[in-house]
Each structure stands twice: as structure tokens, then as C-alpha cells.
């Protein structure tokens, strides 16, 4: 008997007034998958991530986690199940320290307590290269450090699915390489990753599957090198629309 995908969108639709942002999108994520999503601005990529995370309710279709319908579940409920997300614009709790921000992820999202939560936070901060900043207030961080904090806070949930929204934007090549190494480590632990990114060459280093969206639809999906060479993808994204 086939195992259900760890996370799946099935015929998902989303409208904002007369504007169709997602038009019947289906996507299945397996354990250990690293799936990259590309496409021009306005393609519906971030909206899809919002639907998968529970931040938005779709107007049609369903979202399943391990074969279970979670379409009606909130962000908090899905976080408890094991779905974590970073945002394109980092949103730290400004009045808290870096450590306290990560602790929120461990306790509120990951339901860890006491010494277990404390130990988990230290491990995540070390993994994200932020141990030396643990006692810094989040409001004092620069953009790149805030992006690292976004990732650390998401990892503190100890998710089985990690949704990344352009976390590589603004990073140097060396920092992107370090991020790829981190994602590779997570993948090797069995974590599933869905990564939206405009920096296609970064995705090509790590993803096992590439999805291209345009106008709210999936127009190509498959082996990364094959997808980027498809005429529809070149026209919609790589060729200059976005």
C-alpha cells in the first residue's frame, strides 16, 4: 500500500475578488523531498505557501498532511503537526532576544518545555550559526541575521515539513552555499522542504524536483535540469516575464 505524501495540495484555488491567484494547483511532497518553486512575480508562489501553512484558507481544493485533511486547520494547529514556515520579509519579535525568539518556536510551535526546550534552542542556534547572537535583541539584527533567525525559529518547531519563502534573497554566494548545506543536512534527516526562490542556481544545487508556476498554475514540474530547459518555463520566467 502506497504511503500518503507528507504534505499535499489537491486542486487548490484562491481568489482575491475577480483575480484568480491559484487555479487548481496540485503538489505532493514526500519525506526527504527538497522541492524548489520558481516563477515570475504574481505567479502565486507565496500564496501557495500561505495555503500550505494555514495562513490562508483556499477557496477550493484541499490540503492534506500525511493523508489527513488539514484544510480547515490554523497555522498554530499545523505547526503542532509539524509544518513550519519562514517569511520573505523576516518577522522577529523585535522586543525579544534571539534566544527568546527561538524559544517561542520551541514552546508555542513545538510544544517543548523546560530543559528540553532550552537544549533544543541551543542546538538550533548553533546549526544556524547564531549562537554568538543569542542574547542580542532581534530588533538590532541586520537583514541577513534576521533571515537566519527566521530559519532558526522555524527549525525550533522540529517540523517534518519546512516551507522557505525566498530565504536566499540578499545573501552572498558564500551565505547561500552555507544555507544549501544546512538544507542538505535537514533533508538527510528526512525533513521535507519546499523552497520558493528567485535565485535559481541556488535551488539547482539542492532540489530533487523543480516546479514552475505562472498565472496561478503549475506549468512544469520534474527533474530540475529538464524543467529549466522547457520552452514554457523559459518564456514565463527565465525569458524575462518576471
C-alpha positions as CSV (number, residue, x, y, z in Angstrom):
1,X,0.0,0.0,0.0
2,X,1.4,3.4,-1.0
3,X,2.3,5.8,1.7
4,X,0.5,9.2,1.6
5,X,2.6,12.3,0.8
6,X,3.8,14.1,3.9
7,X,2.1,17.3,2.5
8,X,-0.1,17.7,-0.5
9,X,-2.2,20.4,-2.2
10,X,-5.0,19.0,-4.2
11,X,-6.7,21.2,-6.8
12,X,-6.2,24.3,-4.6
13,X,-7.8,27.5,-5.7
14,X,-7.6,31.0,-4.3
15,X,-9.2,34.2,-5.5
16,X,-8.9,37.8,-4.4
17,X,-12.0,39.4,-5.8
18,X,-12.0,38.8,-9.5
19,X,-8.3,37.9,-9.5
20,X,-7.5,34.2,-9.6
21,X,-4.2,33.7,-7.8
22,X,-4.2,29.9,-7.6
23,X,-6.1,28.0,-10.3
24,X,-6.3,24.3,-9.3
25,X,-2.8,23.8,-8.1
26,X,-1.8,20.2,-7.1
27,X,1.5,19.4,-5.4
28,X,2.7,16.3,-3.5
29,X,5.7,16.5,-1.1
30,X,7.3,13.3,0.1
31,X,9.5,12.7,3.1
32,X,13.1,13.8,2.3
33,X,12.0,15.9,-0.8
34,X,13.5,19.2,-1.5
35,X,11.2,20.9,-3.9
36,X,12.0,24.2,-5.5
37,X,9.3,26.5,-6.7
38,X,10.1,29.3,-9.3
39,X,8.0,31.6,-11.4
40,X,7.5,35.3,-12.2
41,X,6.2,37.8,-9.7
42,X,2.5,37.3,-9.3
43,X,2.6,33.6,-10.2
44,X,1.0,32.6,-6.9
45,X,4.1,31.1,-5.2
46,X,3.8,32.8,-1.9
47,X,0.1,32.4,-1.8
48,X,0.5,28.7,-2.3
49,X,2.9,28.6,0.7
50,X,0.3,30.5,2.7
51,X,-2.3,28.0,1.9
52,X,0.0,25.1,2.8
53,X,1.0,26.7,6.1
54,X,-2.6,27.6,7.0
55,X,-2.2,31.4,6.9
56,X,-4.8,31.4,4.1
57,X,-7.8,29.3,3.5
58,X,-8.2,28.1,-0.1
59,X,-11.4,28.9,-2.0
60,X,-11.4,25.4,-3.4
61,X,-9.4,22.2,-3.2
62,X,-7.8,20.6,-0.1
63,X,-4.5,20.5,1.8
64,X,-3.5,17.1,3.3
65,X,-0.8,16.3,5.8
66,X,0.1,12.6,5.9
67,X,-3.2,11.8,4.1
68,X,-5.2,13.7,6.6
69,X,-7.3,16.7,5.5
70,X,-6.0,19.8,7.3
71,X,-7.6,22.4,5.1
72,X,-9.6,24.0,7.9
73,X,-6.7,23.9,10.4
74,X,-4.9,27.1,11.5
75,X,-1.2,28.0,11.4
76,X,-0.9,27.1,15.0
77,X,-2.5,23.7,14.6
78,X,-0.4,22.9,11.5
79,X,2.7,24.0,13.4
80,X,1.9,21.5,16.1
81,X,1.5,18.8,13.5
82,X,4.9,19.6,12.0
83,X,4.6,22.3,9.4
84,X,6.9,25.3,9.8
85,X,7.4,28.3,7.5
86,X,9.8,31.2,7.0
87,X,8.6,34.5,5.5
88,X,10.1,36.5,2.7
89,X,10.2,39.6,4.9
90,X,11.5,38.4,8.3
91,X,9.1,38.9,11.2
92,X,11.0,38.5,14.5
93,X,9.6,39.5,17.9
94,X,11.6,42.8,18.0
95,X,11.4,43.2,21.8
96,X,12.8,39.8,22.5
97,X,16.4,38.4,22.2
98,X,17.4,36.0,19.5
99,X,17.2,33.1,22.0
100,X,13.7,34.2,23.2
101,X,12.5,34.3,19.6
102,X,13.7,30.7,19.0
103,X,12.2,29.7,22.3
104,X,8.8,30.8,21.1
105,X,9.2,28.4,18.2
106,X,10.2,25.5,20.5
107,X,7.4,26.1,23.1
108,X,4.5,27.5,21.2
109,X,5.0,25.6,18.0
110,X,7.0,22.6,19.1
111,X,5.3,22.2,22.4
112,X,8.6,21.6,24.2
113,X,9.1,22.6,27.8
114,X,11.9,23.3,30.3
115,X,15.3,21.8,29.8
116,X,14.2,20.1,26.6
117,X,13.2,23.4,25.0
118,X,16.4,25.1,26.3
119,X,18.6,22.4,24.8
120,X,16.7,22.4,21.5
121,X,17.1,26.2,21.2
122,X,20.9,26.0,21.7
123,X,21.2,23.2,19.1
124,X,19.2,25.2,16.5
125,X,21.1,28.4,17.1
126,X,24.4,26.5,16.7
127,X,23.1,24.9,13.5
128,X,22.1,28.3,12.1
129,X,25.4,30.0,13.1
130,X,23.7,32.3,15.6
131,X,25.0,31.1,19.0
132,X,27.1,34.3,19.4
133,X,24.0,36.4,18.9
134,X,21.7,34.5,21.4
135,X,21.4,37.5,23.8
136,X,21.1,40.2,21.1
137,X,17.7,41.9,20.8
138,X,16.1,40.9,17.5
139,X,15.4,44.5,16.6
140,X,19.2,45.1,16.4
141,X,19.8,42.5,13.7
142,X,20.5,43.2,10.1
143,X,18.6,41.7,7.3
144,X,20.8,38.6,6.8
145,X,20.8,37.9,10.5
146,X,17.0,38.2,10.6
147,X,16.7,35.7,7.8
148,X,18.9,33.3,9.8
149,X,16.6,33.9,12.8
150,X,13.6,33.1,10.7
151,X,15.1,29.8,9.8
152,X,16.1,29.0,13.4
153,X,12.7,29.8,14.8
154,X,11.1,27.5,12.2
155,X,13.5,24.7,13.0
156,X,12.8,25.0,16.7
157,X,9.3,23.7,15.9
158,X,11.1,20.5,14.9
159,X,9.0,20.2,11.7
160,X,8.6,17.4,9.3
161,X,7.9,19.9,6.5
162,X,9.8,23.2,6.2
163,X,8.4,25.9,3.9
164,X,11.0,28.5,2.8
165,X,9.9,31.8,1.1
166,X,12.9,33.4,-0.6
167,X,15.2,32.9,2.3
168,X,18.2,33.3,0.0
169,X,17.4,36.8,-1.2
170,X,20.0,39.3,-0.3
171,X,22.5,36.7,0.8
172,X,26.1,36.5,-0.6
173,X,27.2,33.4,-2.6
174,X,29.0,32.1,0.5
175,X,26.0,32.5,2.7
176,X,23.8,30.8,0.1
177,X,26.2,27.9,0.0
178,X,26.0,27.6,3.8
179,X,22.2,27.7,3.5
180,X,22.3,24.9,1.0
181,X,24.5,22.8,3.3
182,X,22.0,23.4,6.1
183,X,19.1,22.3,3.9
184,X,21.0,19.2,2.8
185,X,21.5,18.2,6.4
186,X,17.8,18.6,7.1
187,X,17.0,16.6,4.0
188,X,19.3,13.8,5.1
189,X,17.4,13.7,8.4
190,X,14.2,13.0,6.5
191,X,12.8,16.6,6.6
192,X,10.7,17.6,3.5
193,X,11.5,21.1,2.2
194,X,9.5,23.4,-0.1
195,X,11.7,26.3,-1.2
196,X,10.5,29.4,-3.2
197,X,13.5,31.2,-4.6
198,X,14.3,33.6,-7.4
199,X,18.0,32.6,-7.3
200,X,17.5,29.6,-9.5
201,X,21.2,28.5,-9.4
202,X,20.9,28.1,-5.6
203,X,17.9,25.8,-5.9
204,X,19.7,23.8,-8.6
205,X,22.3,22.8,-6.1
206,X,19.9,21.1,-3.7
207,X,16.4,20.4,-5.1
208,X,15.4,17.0,-6.4
209,X,12.3,18.4,-8.0
210,X,11.6,21.8,-9.6
211,X,8.2,23.3,-10.0
212,X,7.5,26.4,-12.2
213,X,4.3,28.4,-11.7
214,X,2.8,31.1,-13.9
215,X,-0.6,32.9,-13.5
216,X,-1.6,30.7,-10.6
217,X,-0.9,27.3,-12.4
218,X,1.9,24.8,-12.4
219,X,3.3,24.9,-15.9
220,X,6.2,22.5,-15.4
221,X,7.4,20.0,-12.8
222,X,10.1,17.4,-12.7
223,X,13.9,16.9,-12.8
224,X,15.4,20.4,-12.3
225,X,17.6,20.5,-15.4
226,X,14.8,19.3,-17.6
227,X,12.3,21.9,-16.2
228,X,14.6,24.9,-16.7
229,X,15.1,23.9,-20.3
230,X,11.4,23.7,-21.2
231,X,10.2,26.4,-23.6
232,X,7.2,27.3,-21.4
233,X,9.5,27.9,-18.4
234,X,12.0,30.0,-20.4
235,X,9.1,32.1,-21.8
236,X,7.3,32.5,-18.4
237,X,10.2,33.0,-16.1
238,X,13.8,32.7,-17.3
239,X,13.0,34.6,-20.5
240,X,12.0,37.9,-19.0
241,X,8.4,37.9,-17.8
242,X,9.4,38.0,-14.2
